[in-house]
Amino acid sequence: MRIARFVVDSDPLYGVVEDDKVHVLAGDPFFQGIKTTGVSHELDDVRLVAPIIPRSKVVGFGRTYREHAAELGNEVPTEPLMFLKPNTSVVGHGDPITLPAFSDEVSFEGELAVVIGRICKDVPAEKVPEVIFGYTVANDLTARDAQRTDPQWGRAKGFDGSCPLGPWIETSPDNPDDLGIISRVNGEVRQDGSTSDLIWSVNDLVAKASEAFTLLPGDVIMTGTPAGVGLVSEGDVVEIEIEQIGTLRSVFRR
């Protein structure tokens, strides 16, 4: 099932996407369940927005793919490397993203993101599926020059617009540990990987995040990016496609 958040007139609504329609839900599915209202819209007639604005946090993981760590000259960490993005970094499918004035080296990173469905802490890996609401596509935008100079990654990873999510949440892909990830810049393929190449499984990463933080409904866990990342410039269009989920599109400006 695909759960979208969208705008028709003003206030965002949630809906179930089926074929070319979106069926409006009664309230917030994270707290009120999946209840349709009987109202539907053509998908082309609505504007998709970020499928979730995290209640508290986005937890990111870095260097979870060996080839990506190598391409940036980094060692693979012995433990998953965590960082946080504020919820003000989240934007949706198709939203224009203003490149930050403090950086001349913003890089795209296509990756699978996990959306948490209920409050949890210290979740064993085998129990992780019980706390997941679904999965979406993410672009972990990173200011590489700030990442090199700042002792912590808050500015490099957390600037406004640095966390595009969308186009919707897929609640039940066949196997989150075997999903193809393709990133295109202006139509040219730059990343072509799979979550099967993750050093740690998706469940292991969520479990590790839950050791450090209490996870709340709507929190997002970003699982890291495969090799092939690169810089974006004004006017570039980045499309990140994840098998069984969809394609997230972002346009960049100064």
C-alpha positions, 0 to 999 in steps of 0.5 A, spaced: 500 500 500 502 506 498 500 512 503 501 519 500 501 526 503 498 531 498 495 538 497 488 539 493 486 546 496 490 548 502 491 543 508 495 537 507 491 530 507 493 523 507 491 518 501 492 511 499 495 511 492 492 506 487 493 506 479 492 514 477 488 516 483 489 518 491 483 516 495 483 520 501 484 518 508 480 520 515 485 523 519 492 521 520 494 514 519 499 514 524 494 515 529 487 513 526 489 507 522 487 507 514 480 509 513 478 512 507 473 517 506 470 515 499 473 521 496 478 520 491 482 525 486 486 524 480 493 523 482 495 529 476 490 533 480 494 534 487 500 536 489 504 531 493 508 534 499 513 530 503 509 524 505 511 525 513 514 531 517 517 527 522 515 529 529 522 529 532 527 527 528 531 524 522 536 519 524 541 518 518 547 512 517 553 514 514 558 509 510 553 503 510 556 501 503 563 499 502 564 502 495 561 509 497 566 509 503 571 507 499 569 513 493 570 518 499 577 515 501 573 513 508 574 507 512 568 502 513 566 504 521 566 498 525 559 500 528 554 504 524 555 511 524 549 515 526 547 523 525 541 527 526 537 531 521 532 536 523 525 536 521 526 543 518 530 539 513 525 535 510 522 537 503 517 533 498 517 530 491 518 536 486 519 541 491 525 546 489 531 546 493 535 552 494 542 550 495 545 553 501 549 560 501 555 557 505 557 551 501 559 550 493 559 543 494 552 540 495 552 532 493 546 528 492 545 521 496 540 516 494 537 512 499 532 507 502 528 511 508 524 507 513 518 510 517 517 508 524 510 506 526 510 506 533 514 509 539 519 504 541 526 503 544 531 498 544 528 494 539 531 487 537 533 486 530 528 480 529 522 485 532 524 491 527 518 489 522 513 490 528 515 498 529 515 500 521 510 503 518 513 503 511 519 505 506 520 511 502 525 514 498 530 519 501 536 524 498 541 525 503 544 532 501 550 533 504 555 540 503 561 536 502 566 542 504 562 543 511 563 536 512 570 536 511 571 543 516 566 542 521 567 537 527 560 535 527 555 534 521 549 538 523 550 544 518 553 539 512 547 534 513 542 538 516 541 545 512 534 547 510 532 542 504 537 537 505 532 531 506 527 530 500 523 525 502 517 521 497 513 521 493 509 516 498 510 511 503 510 504 501 508 500 507 510 493 504 515 492 499 517 484 498 524 485 501 527 491 504 534 488 503 534 487 496 531 493 493 535 497 487 537 504 487 538 508 481 540 516 482 539 520 475 542 527 474 539 530 468 537 524 466 544 521 466 545 515 471 550 516 477 548 511 482 546 504 480 546 499 487 542 495 491 540 495 499 543 488 498 549 491 498 548 494 505 554 492 510 548 492 516 541 489 514 535 494 514 533 491 521 540 492 524 540 499 522 533 501 525 535 496 531 541 500 532 538 507 532 533 505 537 539 503 542 541 510 542 534 514 541 527 513 543 523 512 536 516 516 535 511 515 530 513 518 524 521 518 525 525 517 519 531 512 519 535 513 513 539 507 511 545 510 507 547 511 500 551 506 495 557 508 491 556 514 485 554 520 489 556 527 486 555 534 486 549 538 484 548 545 481 543 550 480 538 548 475 540 540 476 534 535 476 535 529 481 531 523 480 532 517 485 528 511 484 527 505 488 524 499 486 517 497 488 517 504 492 517 510 486 521 516 484 523 522 488 524 528 484 528 534 486 530 541 482 535 545 485 536 553 485 540 558 488 
